C-alpha cells in the first residue's frame, strides 16, 4: 500500500514538473527573410544616400528606447510605459558620434487610414512631441525626393 502511494506521489510530481517545463518553453519559430518590407527598403536606401557620414539610420526601433515618462508619479510612469512599450518607429536617425537622436521617421501607407491605426499614430505623435523629439511622417511612394529627405534630416 505504501509502495503504491509513493509511486502515485512520484508520478504526480513528474507530471507537475513536466507541465511547468512546457509552460516555460516557447513554440517553434522561423526567421523572417527580410527585416524591412519592400517599401521600407526603398525609402531606407534613399534616406541612407542622403545622410552625411555623421548620421546613421536605425530601423524598427522600439519607442521605449527613444522616450520615457517624465512623470514623478510611479503609477503614471507605469501607465505611460504601457502605452509605448509595444510600439516601434520605422526609422530613427541618430548622430553617429554620440548616438543622439536627430529625428524619427514613420512611413505611412494605406494601413494608417483606419481609425485604430490613427489612434496608435496619435499616441506616437503626442508622446514624441511631448518629449521634444521630431517625428516626420512620410507617405509611401514609388519614389522619394532626395531634397525632401535632406530637408527633413537637415532641419532636425
N, C-alpha and C positions, 0 to 999 in steps of 0.2 A: 504494500500500500504506500509506504513512504517512498519507495523507488519510483512509483508511477507519479506521485506528487512532485518529486524532484524533476523528473523528466518533463512534466507538464510546465513547471516553472521555467525550465531551460528553454523549452520551445517558445513560450510566451516572450521571454526576454530576447531571444533571437529574432522573433517577428517584430518586436518593438525597435530593436537596433536596425533591422533591415528597412523598416518604414522611415526611420529618421535619416538613414543614409540616402534613400530615394528622394526625400524632401530637399536635401542639400545639393543633389546632382542636377545639372541642367540638361535640357533636351539636346538633341543633335543640332548643330549649326553648320552653315556653309558660308564661305567667304563671298562677299559681293564681288562682282567682276570689276566694277569701277567705283571710285569714291564720288565722282561728280556725274550728273546727268549730262547729256549732250549739250543742252542749252547752258548749263553752268560751266562746262568746259569751254565752250565757245567764248563766253564772257571772260572767264579766267585768263584765257590766252591773251585777249586784247588788254585786259587790266594789267597783266604781268608785263607786257610790252611797254606800257605807258609809264610804269613806275621807275623812278630813279633807283640806283643801287642802294640808296639809303633807306628804302622802304621795301617791305616784304608782305606778301599776301598769305594769310592763313585761311583755310577753308573749313566750313562746318564747325564753327567754334561755339561751344555752349555759352548761352547768355550769362550764366552764373560765373563764367570765367572773366567776364567783362565788367560786370557791375555787382554791387552788393547793397543790401539795405543800409540806409544811414540812420534808421530809427534807433532811439535809445531804449525803446520798449522791446523786450525779448520776444513777447508774443507777436508783435507786429513784424519783427525781423523774420520769424518763422513763417508767418503768413506771406511776406514778400518773397522769401526764398521759394515757397511752394508755388508761387505764380511764375517764377522764372526757371526753376530747376530743370525742366524738360524741354525748354526752348533752345534753339540754336540760331546762329546767324550764318548766312551763306558765305560771306567773306568778311574778314577783318584785315584792314591794312594797318601795319604797325611799323614803327621806327626800327630799323634793323639793329641799330646800336644799343638802344635802351629797352626795347620791346614796348615802348609807349604806344598807346592806341591812337592812331591817326583818324580813322573813321571806320564805320561798318557799312556794308552794302548788302541789301536784300534784292534778289531777282524776283520780280512779281510776274507770274503767268496767270492764266485764267483761273487757276485754283484759288487765287487770292480774292476772287469776286464773291464767294459765298459769305453769308453772314457770320458763320463760325470762324472762317479764316480771317475775316475783317476784325473780329473780336480779338483773336490771337495776335494779329498785327498791331492792334491798338495797345495791347499790353507791352509789346516790344517798343513801340514808338514812345509811349508815355514813360516807361522805365528808363530808356536810354536818354530821353530828353531831360528827365529829372536829374540824371547823373551827369549831364553835360557832355554826353558822347554823341557825336554827329552820326546820323543814320541817313544813308541815301537809298531811296527805293528806285529801282530801275526796271522798267517794263521789259519783258523778254522780247527780243527782236532777232531778225535774221542776221543783222549786223549791228555793230556798235560804233559810235563816233569816238574816235581817239580824243578829239578835242573835249567832248563832254566828260569823258573819263578823267582826262588830265585836269579839267576844271574842278571835278568833284574831289579828287585826291589832293590837288594843289591848294584848294581853298579850305582844307580841313585842318 
